């Protein structure tokens, strides 16, 4: 004889994406209050995160991105690319390469790891275009190792690399990531360019889903966190968000918020040290990212 029991298996918890987790940790660090996952996919149209205040109602957070799908599509056309990254097990660090808009992807994929290993062997963690000439000068002066650095830098430049920077590798090991130029412009040191960008982003009909999720909560406070990808936004916008110098500026104009949005968190991708935030009480201010 068999007895059938109606057993309801617990749902597997949906994990936050790396971008959502980074926003969660950064907001919690800045505000000094818990920020938790809210969207567990138990129903449709749930906002991503929830800020838990000790003495007032919780506030919803939506996480979104300004990213060029065409650029990512180009990167992922090579089977080993994962949103612009690929594994590089021989390297000690993860490297981000800032390239021209249409680099020779297959050649770059094949040669970048060995070229970057030359930089690591000589304790170089950052490469800029101007260093090709600087290392050539050092080579003529007989500086040990300068010839290898100059040749490596020249080869990277030929492959479309405009700059490269190393960061500590994560739990997924050493990787190489590409950020291809899509926007243009020269940064003059002012963060004012951020305001028309974020105003246009919020007003875009494509953002209606984010706004609807926030509005559904009925909360008087609603946060929108936006990643500004180097692949998509104009260079002055990304550089303004990324600015972590001693003279770092903040915008002088107020954003034109689209209801129900009341708070903004703007993060450059790839992220560096800081982002820009706005709320009615504090205005614009810089916040440290949870690195």
N, C-alpha and C positions, 0 to 999 in steps of 0.2 A: 504494500500500500504506500502510495506517495502522497505527501501533503505539499501543496503548492503555497508558497508564501509570496505575498506581494511586497517585494523589497525595492525601495527607491534608492538607487545609488547616488551618492553625493556628486554634484557637478564638479568637474575639474576646474580649479581656479584659473582664470585667465590672467596671465602675467602681463605687467606693463611692458610696453616696448622700451628699448633703451632711451629713446627721446623723451617718452613720458616719464620714465623714472628720473631722468636728469632734471626735468622741470620740477617734478615733485620734490626732489632733494634740495634743489636751489631755492624754491619758494619757502620750504620749511626752514632752511638755514637763514634766510633773510628775515622772515616774519617771526621766527622763534616759536612757532606753534606747529602742531601735527598737521601734515597734509597726507591724505590717504587715497588709495585707489577707490574710485566709485563705480566705474563702468566694468561690470563683471559679465556683460553680455547676457544677463538673465532676461533682458527685454531690450527693445529697440530704443534708439535716440537717447541714450544715457550719456551724460557728460563724463569727462575722463577722470577728474580728480575732485576732491572735496577738502577745503580748508576748515579745520576744526578749531574754532575760537572758544576760549574758556568762558566768555561772558556775553556772547551774542550768537545769533544764528550762523550756521555753517554757510560757506560760500562755494559755489561751483567754479571749476576751472576747465576750460577747453584748450587742448593742445593742437596746434596746426602748423603748417609750413608754407613758405613761399618757395617753391621748388619747381624747376623746369623739367617737366616729365620727358621732354624730348632729349635733354642731355642725359638723364638717367637711362633712357632707352638706348642711347648710343653706347653708353658704358656697358650696359648689361647685354649688348649684342654679342659680346665675347662671353662664352659660357662660364668662365672662371671668375667673372666679375660679380660682386655682390653689392649692389648700390654704390659702385665706384671703388670697391675695395677688393684686394686679393691677398692671399696668404703669402708671406715671405719668411719662411722659417729660418733662413740663414742670418737674418738681421737681428740685432739686439733690441731695436726700437720699432715702433710703428711710425711710418713716414707719411706725411701729406704732401703731395706734389701739386703745385699750382701751375696749370699748363695753359697753352693757347686753346682756342675754342675747338680746333680740330687737330689734335696731335695724332701722330702715327701710332694708334693704339696697340696694334699687334707687336710692333718693334719695341715700344715702350714697355709693354707687358713682359717681353722676353728679356730685356736688358736692364731694366731699372734696378732689380735686386742686386746684381753684381756691382753696378755703378755706385749704389748707395752704400754697399759694404766697404768700398774704398774710403768714403767719407767717414764711416764709423771707425775704421781702423786708425784714422788720423784724428779721432776725437772731434770731428766736425759734426755739429748737430743742426746747422742751418746753412742753406745755400741761397745766394741771390745772384742775379745776372751779372752785376758789376764785379763779382768776385772772380770771374773768368780773367779779366784784365789784371786784377790785383795779384792773383796767383801766377800769372805770366811774368809779372814784374819780379816776384819772389824767385821764380825759376831762373831768370837771368842773373839774379844776385847770388844764385847758388844755394838758396834755402833748401834744406833737406826735405824731400817729399813734395815740394811745390809742383814739380813736373806732373806727378800723378794726380794731384788735386786739379791742376789746370786742365789736363786732358780729360779728366772725369767731368768737370764742370762744363767743358765745351761739348762733350758728348750729350750730357743731359740737356743742354741748351738746344742742340741739334734735334733732339727728340721732342722739343716743344715745351720743356720745363722752364718756367720763369722763376720759380723759387721752390725750395723744399725745406721742410722743418720736421725734426724728430720729436716724438713724444713717447713717454713710457708706455710700453706695450700693455694691453689689457689681458683679461682672463682668456681671451680667444687667441692669444699669441701675437707675434709680430705680423703686421700687415702693411700694405702700401695702399694709399687712397688717393684718388684723383679729384681735384676741384678744377673744372675747366672754366675758362673765362666765358661769360655769357653777357654780362653787362659791361658798361664802359664808364668813362669819366675819370677826372683827377680829383683826389681828395684834398681840400684846402684846410683841413683841420677843424672844420665846423660840423657839429652834429645836427644842424638844422635840416639837412636833407632827409633825415629820418621821418620827419612829420608828414610831408606829402606822400612818401612811400606807404606809411602805415595807414594814412587816411584812405588812400586808393585801395589798399588791401582790404580794409574793413568794409568799404562800400561795394566791393566786387560781389555780384550776385552769387558767385561760387561760395561765398562765406555764409550764406543763409542757413546752411545746416548747422554750423557752429552756433550761430545766433539763436536758432530755434531750440537747441539743446539747453543753452543757458537760460532762455526765456521760460522754458517749461518748468523750471524750478520755482519761479515766482520770487526768487531771492532779490533783495534790493542791492546786493553786491555780486558782480559777476566778472570773472577774470578770463582774459584771453591771452594765451602764451603762444608766441609766433617765432618759429625758427626762420631766419633770413639766410638762405643758402648762397654762398659765394657763386654757385653755378647759375643763380637766377637774378639776384638783385644787382643794381648798379654798384660798381666798386665803392663809391663814396658812402653809400648806405651801409654796406657790410663793414667797411673800415671804421665808420663812426660807432657802430655797435661794438666792435672788437676793441676799440681804443682803451688801453689800460695804462697810458702814460701818466706821469705826474700832472700834466696839463690837460688831462682828459676833459672834454667839454660835454655839456648836455644841451638839448634843443632849447631854443628860446620861445618857440611858439607852442600853443596848446594843441593837442590832437582833437580831431573832430570825431568823437566817439559815436558809434552806432549802437542804439539800445538793443539789448540790455547791458552791453559792455560798460563796465565802470573802471576796470583796472587792466593795465597792459604789462606784459613781460616779454621783452624782445631779446632774442638770443642769436648771436652770429653762429653760423655753421660752416665749416667746423668751428667748434667753440674754442675760446681761449681762456680768458680770466674773468671778464665782466660782461654784463649785458645792461640794457636800459629798461627801467620800469617807470610807470606813470600811474598815479592815482590823484584824486581831487585834493586830498589833504596835503600830500608831499610834493605834488608836481612831478617833474622829471627827476630821476636820481639813478645813479649807477649801483648795481648790486653784484656781489661776488657770486660766481658760479660754483656749484658744488663739485669741484674737480676731485 
